[in-house]
Amino acid sequence: MVFAFLAQQTGGPLKRSIRDASSGQRVDFGGHPGQGNTAFFFAIVLGIAAMGFWLINRYGDRWQLPRWAGLASYGVIVVAGVAATVTMVLAGHSGAVLAWRDVGTLAHRN
C-alpha cells in the first residue's frame, strides 16, 4: 500500500513535467493513470482486508463471532489480494510500455 501511494504521488509530477517538456505536442499516457488509480484503490482494499483478517483471527472468540467469520475473512483477503496483484501488474505493464515504446525507434534514427 505504501509503494502504491508513492507511485501515485510521483506519477502526477512526472506527468506534468512530460507535458511541459513536450513543447505543445499532444502527449498520450494511455490507460496508465487510470490503471494506477485502480491499483492504488485495491491496495487500500487489501490493507483494510488484512487488518480485518487479523482482527477476526485474533479477537473472533472474544467477540463471539460465528465460526464461519474466519473462513469468510480468508475468502475476502484472497479476493482482495488477487485483485490488488492483477491491477498492480496491469498498471506496471502499461507504465513499462509507455517508458519503452520509443526505444526501438530512437535506435534507428540517424
Secondary structure, DSSP 4 states (H G I P E B T S, - for coil): -HHHHHHHHHHHHHHHHHHHHTTT-----TTHHHHHHHHHHHHHHHHHHHHHHHHHHHHTTTTT--THHHHHHHHHHHHHHHHHHHHHHHHHHHHHHHHHTTHHHHHT--
